[in-house]
Each structure stands twice: as structure tokens, then as C-alpha cells.
Amino acid sequence: MTLTVRQFACLFDNYGFVIRDEASGLTACIDTPDADAVLAELAAAGWGLDFIFNTHWHPDHAGGNAKVKAATGASIVGPAEVTKIAPLDRRVAGGDIVDLGETRFAVIDAGGHTLGHIAYYSAADHVAFVGDTLFALGCGRLFEGTPAQMWASLQRLAALPDDTRVYCAHEYTAANARFALSVDDDPTLKARAEDIFAARRRGEATVPTSIGVEKATNPFLRAPRLAGKPGAPDFEAFATLRAAKDGFKG
């Protein structure tokens, strides 16, 4: 399979993605953080748009749905929660399949940041679009879900093959790295953080990342070892780290 991914910065710290299944020519955008930016990227690529694939309902992910649909006629696919702010043409949830031509995406339950958050994973192309559930060296805040729900979602993503490219939706990596260094002195993390800080000074993106890299360095995937709660359930260790990150000022 051949899936082309075009990534672009928009809003304050969002990333948008437009993708094309090269076998069929069908295209999609992952979320609509900024309708004008999505349409500009499509124009730059010379692409139309067949689908909008939403990960969750937040306005910086689904707020541009109506304008993009009006401009392109794209069908909107996403979790039921998106109807809080925009209509859907197809509702999907974890366990469903979404096809973009010959590219097949498994829909993964990724709730926690919001209750119905989902991710899209193409095994053939080794790519996952994870919205605000997993970030490079971080994870999303728990605005709606519980630590147990978010921990389970992160474990589903961590179970993907290590070479899976992870397209997360925000450039939070430098801030995440500063927190990670405050709770973990692992040499691999330190080396990665130095590379991240240098990349950001050069104005370079730190997305995509990979499942293997995140398993090795992301504190939220390594919470049971880092939280200092031996014998406690893993999600409680995760909750301890998440609360520490929420209050972190570094």
C-alpha cells in the first residue's frame, strides 16, 4: 500500500494532515483544526477531498468540519461525540474499519482525553493518527475520561508495532521533554530531549514519532516504573504522573 501524508502547522500549535491513497486517488483530512489551512494545503497538493476523519469533538479538531465539507463535499467520519458541534455522515467507534480506497484503517478506542476519542491505524502503511491521546513524550489531558480509561487507551496504542509512525496533533514535545526529564534520568531520554530542543530551535517539527521511540522514552507509557507506587495498579501510577504533569511549571 502507498499512503501519502502531508503535514502542516496551523493555529497556535496544531498539526493538520491531508492524506491520499495513491492506488485510488481518494483523499482525506485528519480532523479540521483550521478550515482555511486545510483547504490551502489541498490546493497546494492539487487534491480534492473525499473524507474528513475526525478523532474527537474538540473545536480545534472538528471546528472546521462545516466549512471544509461545504467547500469540498467531503463525507465526515468520526465518533458520535463529534455531533456536539457538527453533523456526521458516518459514526464509527473502536473496532470499526474505515477504508480510503485500498488503505484500510482500523479504528482504535482511544478515549480518555474525551470519552469517545478514537485513533486511525493502517497496518499496511505503518501509520497511526492519534489526535490528542498520545503525544511525543506525552499524552492528552483527561478532560472527560478517567485515568483507567486513558491508561487502557495508551496500552492499545503501545501494542502497535514499534515501527508505527505516530502522527499526533500538537507540537508539545519540548514542554513534554522538560517534564519527562524531571521524573526520569534515563540516558536515552536525555539524548532524545537534547535532539528535540535542538530541532525546535531550528524550527523543525518533532512529529511524527514512533511507537518504539515512545515506549522507550515517554514517561506516560513507562508510568509503573516511574511513579514510585510499587504494587499499585498501573493506572494509578499513570494518574500520579498525569497529575504531576498538570501542575508542572518547568
N, C-alpha and C positions, 0 to 999 in steps of 0.2 A: 504494500500500500504506500501511497505517497500523499502526505498531507502537508500543505504549505501553510506556515503560520507567520503572520505579520503582526508584530507587537509595536505598540505606540504608547507614549506617555500622554496623559490627559488629566484634567482637573488639577488638584494640588499634588497628589502623589499616586494617582491611579495608573494602572496599565490597562489598555484595551487590546483586544485580539480579534483579528479577522482571519478566517481560515478557509482553505479551498481544498476540496477533494479533487486531485488532478485527474483521476480516471474519468470522472463525470463532469467536472467543471462546476459542481454545486458548491456554494459558499455559505458561510455562517459567520456571525459575530458572537463572541462570548461576552454576554452582558452588553449593556448600553450605558456606560458611565457618563458619556458626553456625546449626545447625538451628532453634533456638528463634527466632532473629531472622528467618529465612526464613519460618517459619510465622506469626509475628506480622505480618510485612509482608503476607502473603497475606490474613490475617484483616482487616487494616486496609483492604485494597483490596476485600474481598468476593469474592476469587478462589479457585477451586480450583487444582490444579496438575496438568498433564498430563505435563510432561517436566522432567528435570534435564539440563542441558547442561554437562558438565564440560570444563574446559580442560586440566587436568593432575592429577596424583595427589596432590599435597601435602595434608596434613591440613587446612590452612586453606582448602582449595578443594573437597575431596571428603570430608572427615571427617564431614559431616552427612548424607551420602547415605542411609544406612540409616534414620535417624530420619525424614527428610523423606519417603522412599518409604513407610515404614510408616504415616505419618500421612495421606498423600495418594494413594497408589497410583501415583505418577508413574513413568514409564519413564525409565531412566537411559541417557543417550547420552554417549559420551566416547571418548578414546583408550585403547588397550589397556592402557597403564600404570596406569590407574585401578584395575584388578583387583588391584593390590598391596594395596589397602586396602578395596575394596568391589566387589561384583559389578556387571556392566554388562548392560543389556538389548540394547544395540546398540553395537558398536565402530565407530569412524569414524577416518579419517586424512585428511591433506591431499589435496584433490581430490574428496572426497565432498560430497554435498549433504544437508542436513538441513532438512526442511520443518516449519514451525509453522503449520498452516493454510495460508493464502495467502502467508505470509512464507517466503521461501527463503533459507537461509543456505548460503553456500559455506564449506567447512571449509578453513582455510589451515594448512599446515605451519608451526608457529611454534616449533620445537624449539631448545633451547639452555639455557634455564633448567632444564628437564627434557628428556630425549631425545624424548619423544613429545608434547610440548606442542602444542596446537592453538589456533586462534582461529576465531571465527564471524563471518562478514561478510554482511550483507544489502545488496546493491547498490541495491535499490529504496528502502530506508529510509535509506541512507547511514549505517549504523552498523556498528561492529565491536566485538566483545567479545574482548579480547586477553589476559586473565588477567595473568600476570606477565612477558610478553615485552617489551612496550613500556609505559613509564610516561610521565606528563607530565614532560618534561625528563630522562627516564632510561630505563633498561632493567633487566631482571632479572639477578640474579647467575647465573653459569654454574655451577650445582651439578652438572650432569651433562654438558652438551654442550661443544663446542669453540668458540673464537672464530669460526672459519669458519662453523660451523653457525648460530650466533646472528646473525652478520652477514648471512647469507643470509636468515634469517627476518625480520630487520628490514627488509631490502630488499624482501621481498614485501609487508610492511605499508606501507612508504613508497610503493609503487607504486599503492596505492589512491587514489581521487580525493581531492583536497585537502579537500573539504568533508565527508569521512567523519568522523562523531563517534566518538571512541575512548573506550571505557569500559574503563579499566584498574582493577585490583583492589585497589590500595592508595593511601593518602594519603601519598605520599612526596615530594610536589612541592617543599616548602620546602627539604628537605635536598638534593634533586636540584638545585634552583636555586643553592644555595650552592656546590656542586661545579661546576656549569656556569660560574658567574662566575669560578671560579678558573682556568679554562682558556680562556675566551672573553670578549673585551671588546666584543662586538658590541652596538651601541646597542639593537637590537630585543630582544635577550636581557635587557639591563639593565632596559628598560621592563617587560618581562614579569615579571621577577623582583620588581620593586617591587610590581606588581599582586598577585602571588602572596603575598608577605609580608603585604600589607595584608589580603587575603582570609582568610588563616589567622588573623590577629589578630582578625578578626571572627567566626571560627569557621565560615567558609564553605568548601565543598568546592571543590577545583580540578579535579575530574573531572566530566563528560567534557572531553577536549581534542579536538583535530582533527589529522588528518594534515598539513594545510597548516601549522598552527602548529608542530607538532613538526619538520617538515622545515626550518623557518626558524630554530629555536632549540635543538632538542635536540642536545647535543653528540655523542651516540652515533649519530645519523643524519648527522652532519657530520664524523665522525672523520677521514677522509683529509685534510681541511683543517687540523684542529686538532692532530693528534698529532705533527707535526714529523718525519714519516718520508717525505720525498719519494721517489717511485719504489717504495716498498714496497707489497705487496698491501694492498688496502683492509682486509681482515680483520685484518692485523697492526696497522694504525693503530687499529682498533677495540679490539683486545686491549690495546694500550698504555693507552688511555683507561679501559677496564674495570678494569684492574689499578690504575690511579691512583684510581679511584672506590672500589675495595675497601679501599684504605688511607687514604682521605680522612677527616680528623678535624674538618673545619670545620663 
